[in-house]
């Protein structure tokens, strides 16, 4: 599925309806815009309630540097 859109003078992009409906996007949904090498990635931000228990049982040791 490919679609095109135009960046408005106020820096807004309307995601085409065919893309929104195929991906289940809703008006007012919060999205994150992630810069990529040749463009951007637009992904929905999950609700906090849906993240509860996501990492249950994960071992946090060695995951990242800590001072």
PLY file of the C-alpha trace (Angstrom):
ply
format ascii 1.0
element vertex 67
property float x
property float y
property float z
element edge 66
property int vertex1
property int vertex2
end_header
0.00 0.00 0.00
1.49 3.30 -1.07
0.02 6.76 -0.70
1.29 10.30 -0.91
0.55 13.43 1.06
1.74 17.04 1.24
3.47 18.88 4.06
1.31 21.95 4.73
2.65 25.49 5.23
2.02 24.98 8.96
4.17 21.79 8.96
1.21 19.41 9.22
0.90 16.09 7.41
-2.43 14.39 6.87
-2.07 10.62 6.84
-4.18 9.34 3.92
-7.41 7.60 4.88
-6.42 4.36 3.17
-3.33 4.17 5.41
-5.19 5.21 8.60
-7.92 2.63 8.13
-5.48 -0.16 7.20
-3.47 0.52 10.37
-6.43 1.24 12.67
-5.42 4.83 13.46
-8.02 7.07 15.10
-8.39 10.86 15.17
-6.70 12.34 18.23
-4.41 9.35 18.70
-0.95 10.33 19.99
1.92 9.30 17.73
5.69 9.46 18.05
7.69 10.78 15.10
11.09 9.10 14.83
13.73 10.53 12.46
15.20 7.96 10.09
18.04 8.22 7.58
15.86 9.21 4.64
12.54 10.10 6.26
10.48 9.64 9.41
8.68 6.78 11.13
5.29 7.57 12.66
4.19 5.10 15.34
1.31 5.18 17.82
2.18 5.78 21.46
0.65 2.97 23.55
-1.58 3.77 26.49
0.14 3.42 29.86
-2.47 0.89 30.97
-1.56 -1.42 28.08
2.10 -1.45 29.15
1.41 -2.74 32.67
3.13 -6.11 33.16
4.84 -6.02 29.77
8.30 -6.72 31.21
7.19 -8.96 34.06
10.00 -11.36 34.92
12.64 -9.48 32.90
16.14 -9.35 34.34
17.25 -5.67 34.43
20.88 -6.47 35.30
23.33 -5.48 32.60
20.57 -3.86 30.54
22.18 -0.43 30.48
25.03 1.48 32.07
24.32 2.86 35.49
26.50 5.22 37.51
0 1
1 2
2 3
3 4
4 5
5 6
6 7
7 8
8 9
9 10
10 11
11 12
12 13
13 14
14 15
15 16
16 17
17 18
18 19
19 20
20 21
21 22
22 23
23 24
24 25
25 26
26 27
27 28
28 29
29 30
30 31
31 32
32 33
33 34
34 35
35 36
36 37
37 38
38 39
39 40
40 41
41 42
42 43
43 44
44 45
45 46
46 47
47 48
48 49
49 50
50 51
51 52
52 53
53 54
54 55
55 56
56 57
57 58
58 59
59 60
60 61
61 62
62 63
63 64
64 65
65 66
